[in-house]
């Protein structure tokens, strides 16, 4: 297959259009922001020991995979530039670069989907089943699920030599269009995992959101403190944003895939939205869980401007909340369990 690809490449001309340029620019910009966001989340987790909750640990792993996906997308843009130019034709003609960035994005994308589902399951177990230590207890199981499985998919794809690209349009490497049962391979290497994540994310976060809404008044009746009410509102807002942000960013690539496969339709606006959405998850997580989280933002600003951080009574409230659960209704755990996973 390598010889066939090299023969086709030597006889194929490729014109880099204005649409391709816009797509490449949008992808590079959003990917760079995503890498920045992912690295920022990791640095904050490493530097601030008091912010190292189990929930943020899961977020770090998700952010790492999102940053890796963004890096793979930048490699895809480099691949397109090499296809259209003359200065790096050797990179394009060898196909090794093609296999590298295709396998990298296959691995990181599937792993990112799995970490998203794992975070949802952890929320579900912690809040509804009253198992706040679930994520910490099963972290090793999460490692086995979220890394070896995507790695196995990438290895199988590489070993069976089904990686390629469309010779006629601006496309980076994924599954060779001439591969038998191409739809199976496209679903196996990404789309099935992505669509399953949509469904599971909507279900799990809707269940958690509904549970918190149902028990909110009951919980607040036990404790009238404003800090507790604000914590519940913040947690609810973030729970609402998680599936919305994920789906809004990723759905354009899925829509383009379905329209292209079923209706052979590929409008420029869909490709532009895919270029931004597929590469922006890491930056969106940074905004949601760092920039818009009071405790994290204050700690970062305090470190940057060398000032003493504002100390809240969250720890005392949490301890009092845990103590009060012995004497009051079980619903008084909701804020504490939500903060552990979401914040």
Long-range contacts (C-beta under 8 A, 24 or more apart in sequence): 1-161, 1-164, 1-176, 2-95, 2-161, 5-95, 5-164, 5-176, 6-93, 6-95, 8-167, 9-92, 9-93, 9-95, 9-167, 10-93, 12-167, 14-83, 14-84, 14-167, 14-170, 15-84, 16-80, 16-81, 16-83, 16-84, 16-85, 16-170, 17-170, 19-170, 19-268, 19-271, 20-80, 20-84, 20-170, 22-268, 22-272, 23-170, 23-271, 23-272, 23-275, 24-77, 24-80, 24-81, 24-275, 26-272, 26-275, 26-276, 27-73, 27-74, 27-76, 27-77, 27-275, 27-276, 27-278, 27-279, 28-74, 28-77, 30-70, 30-275, 30-276, 30-277, 30-279, 30-280, 30-283, 31-70, 31-71, 31-73, 31-74, 31-77, 31-279, 32-70, 32-74, 33-280, 33-282, 33-283, 34-66, 34-67, 34-69, 34-70, 34-279, 34-280, 34-281, 34-282, 34-283, 35-67, 35-70, 35-71, 35-282, 36-282, 36-283, 36-286, 37-63, 37-66, 37-67, 37-282, 37-283, 37-284, 37-285, 37-286, 37-287, 37-290, 38-63, 38-64, 38-66, 38-67, 38-70, 38-282, 38-285, 38-286, 39-67, 40-286, 40-290, 41-282, 41-285, 41-286, 41-289, 41-290, 44-290, 44-296, 44-299, 44-300, 47-303, 48-296, 48-299, 48-300, 48-303, 50-299, 51-295, 51-296, 51-299, 53-340, 53-343, 54-122, 54-133, 54-135, 54-136, 54-139, 54-340, 54-341, 55-119, 55-122, 55-135, 55-340, 55-341, 55-342, 55-343, 56-289, 56-343, 57-135, 57-139, 58-115, 58-118, 58-119, 58-122, 58-135, 58-142, 58-341, 59-119, 59-285, 59-289, 61-115, 61-142, 61-146, 62-112, 62-115, 62-116, 62-119, 62-285, 63-282, 63-285, 63-286, 65-108, 65-109, 65-111, 65-112, 65-115, 65-146, 66-108, 66-112, 66-281, 66-282, 66-285, 67-282, 68-104, 68-107, 68-108, 69-105, 69-108, 69-109, 69-112, 69-278, 69-279, 69-281, 69-282, 70-279, 70-282, 71-104, 72-101, 72-104, 72-105, 72-108, 73-105, 73-278, 73-279, 75-100, 75-101, 75-104, 76-101, 76-105, 76-172, 76-173, 77-172, 79-172, 79-173, 80-170, 80-172, 83-170, 98-163, 98-164, 98-165, 98-172, 98-173, 99-158, 99-163, 99-173, 101-172, 101-173, 102-157, 102-163, 102-172, 102-173, 102-174, 103-154, 103-157, 103-158, 103-163, 104-154, 105-174, 106-150, 106-153, 106-154, 106-157, 106-174, 106-189, 106-190, 107-150, 107-151, 107-153, 107-154, 108-150, 109-150, 109-190, 109-193, 109-194, 110-149, 110-150, 110-153, 110-189, 110-190, 110-193, 111-146, 111-147, 111-150, 112-281, 113-193, 113-194, 113-196, 113-197, 114-145, 114-146, 114-149, 114-150, 114-193, 115-142, 115-146, 116-197, 116-201, 116-246, 117-197, 117-200, 117-201, 117-204, 118-142, 118-145, 118-146, 119-242, 119-341, 120-200, 120-201, 120-204, 120-205, 120-208, 120-242, 121-204, 122-341, 123-204, 123-205, 123-208, 123-239, 123-338, 123-341, 123-342, 124-204, 124-207, 124-208, 126-337, 126-338, 126-340, 126-341, 127-208, 127-211, 127-212, 127-334, 127-337, 127-338, 127-341, 128-207, 128-208, 128-211, 130-330, 130-333, 130-337, 132-333, 132-336, 132-337, 132-340, 135-341, 153-188, 153-189, 154-189, 157-185, 157-188, 157-189, 183-261, 186-257, 186-261, 191-254, 191-257, 194-250, 194-253, 194-254, 195-254, 197-246, 198-246, 198-247, 198-250, 198-251, 198-254, 201-242, 201-243, 201-246, 201-247, 202-243, 202-247, 205-239, 205-240, 205-242, 205-243, 206-243, 208-239, 209-236, 209-239, 209-240, 211-334, 212-236, 212-239, 212-334, 212-338, 215-331, 215-334, 216-334, 218-329, 218-331, 219-329, 219-331, 219-332, 219-334, 219-335, 222-324, 222-328, 222-329, 222-331, 222-332, 223-321, 223-324, 223-332, 225-317, 227-312, 227-313, 227-314, 227-317, 228-317, 228-321, 228-335, 231-314, 231-335, 231-338, 231-339, 232-334, 232-335, 232-338, 234-293, 234-294, 234-343, 235-335, 235-338, 235-339, 235-342, 235-343, 238-288, 238-289, 238-342, 238-343, 239-338, 239-342, 241-288, 242-288, 245-281, 245-284, 245-288, 246-281, 248-277, 249-276, 249-277, 249-278, 249-280, 249-281, 249-284, 250-277, 250-278, 250-281, 251-277, 252-276, 252-277, 252-278, 253-277, 253-278, 289-343, 293-343, 295-343, 314-339
